[in-house]
Amino acid sequence: MVIGLTALVAVGGVGATLAVREPWVDRTPFTARSYSVLGAALFVDEGNGTCHAKSAASRKKLLGEDKQVLATGHGQGGEILSSEYGYAAGDCLAYTEFTGVPAGEDAYFLSSDDRMYTADGKGVGPTEESEIDLRQTLSEAKEGWLDFRASTG
């Protein structure tokens, strides 16, 4: 009886350890990118089809599921969107890059130094992003914006 109880406690301890550590989850750090479309007041047109966010719009923090800071990033650049992007044509699809982000978080949240507010004056908190979205390339993000425009337009 004591041996059986000891074995049960040991198995339970191993199970609890596996549940907390989740060794099957890949936590290899990766470079994350957050994309956003910026209006004329928020970016600098470099004149060759590229652009970058003005300093105030470019500082962001990437938070983990526990809302602790995983990485801080600054705007890296972007592209001016063409006429095929409809209402967003002429805007800048800019990205912020975060290095060394641990993979496998259940949720990621983006926070900006700039506070955003709704029409009724309420502050908008950190926005949730998926790991898949954070792993997108610039061309994949541009395709996503075209797909979004097609589905809403």
N, C-alpha and C positions, 0 to 999 in steps of 0.2 A: 504494500500500500504506500509506504513512504517512498519507495523507488519510483512508483508510478506517478506520484504527486510531484516528485522532484523532476521527472522527465517532462511532465506537463508544464511546469513552471519554466523549465529551460526552453522548451519549444515556444511557449508564449513570449518569452524574452527575445528570442531570435526573431519571431514574427513582428514584434513591436519595433525592434531595431530596423528590420527591413522596411517596415512601413514608414518610419521616420526618415531614414537615409535614402530610400528608393534607389538602390544601386543600379537598377536597370535604366534609369534616366540619364541620358547623355548631358553632362553639365560642362562640356568643353566650351571654353570661352569663344565668342564669335564677334565679328564687327557688325553692329546693328545700324540701320539707317532709317530715319524717320523722314517722310516726305510730306510737304504741304504746299498748297498753291498760295502764293503771296500776291496781293494787289500792288499797284504801282507805288504806294506810300511805304511799302515794307521791303523793297528790294532795290538793288543797284543793277542797271542794265550795263553789261560790259561791252555792248556794241557788236558782238560777233555771235549772237544767238545764245550766249550764256549769261548768267546772272548770279548774284549772291545776295543773301539776306543782309539787311542793315544790321548793325551790331546788336541793337536791342531785341530784334526778332530772332536772332540766331542762337542765343544761349538757352540750352534745354538740359533737363535732368531726366534720366531714365531710372524709374523706380521699379523695384521688384514687387512680388505679391504682398509682401509685408509693408510696402510703401517706404522702404529704406532705399537710399540712393545706391544704385548699382554702377552708374557711370554718368559723367557730365560730358556734354558735347557742344560743339560750336558749328555753325553753318559752314558747309564745305563748298557749296556752289549749287548750280542748277541750270536749267534750260528755260528759255522763253518759249511759251507754248504757242503753236501755230494756229491758224484759223480753223483747223479741223477740231479744235477743242471748244468751239462755240463761245459761250459767254466768258470762258477763261482765257481766250486768245489774248496774247500780249502779257499775260501774267507770268510769273516765274514759278516753275515747279522746282522748289529748292529742297535740299536735304541736309539733315544734320547727322553726323556720324558719331557713333559711340564705340570705342574699342574695349575689348576685354569683358564683354557682357556674358555672364554665365548663362548657358543654355538650360532649358528644362524648367524654367519658372512656370507656374500655372497661369500667371498674369504679369504683364508689364504695363507700366503707366508712364506717360510723358507729362512732364511738368515744365512750364516755361517761366522765365523771369518776368515776362509780361503777363499781367493779369487780364483775362478776358471776361467780359460781362455780357449777360443776356440783355434783351431790350428792356426788361423790367429791373435791371440793375443788380441782378444776382451774379455772384462770381462763378465762373466755370472752373471746376477742379481739374485734376489730372485726367487725361483721356487714356482709355485702355487700348492697348495694341497687342496683337498676337505675335508670337515668335515668327510665324510665316511672313507676316507683313514686314517685320523688322529685318528679315533676310532678303527682301526684294532688291533687285538692281534698279537703276534709274529707268532702263527700258521697260522693265516689268511694271514699275509704278506708272509710267506714261500710258502703257496699255490699259492698266486698271482705270485711269482717269477717262480714257476713251470709252471703255465699257460702261463706266458709271454715267457718262454723258448720254450714251445711247439708250440706257435703261430709264433715264429720267427725262430725256428730251423729246 
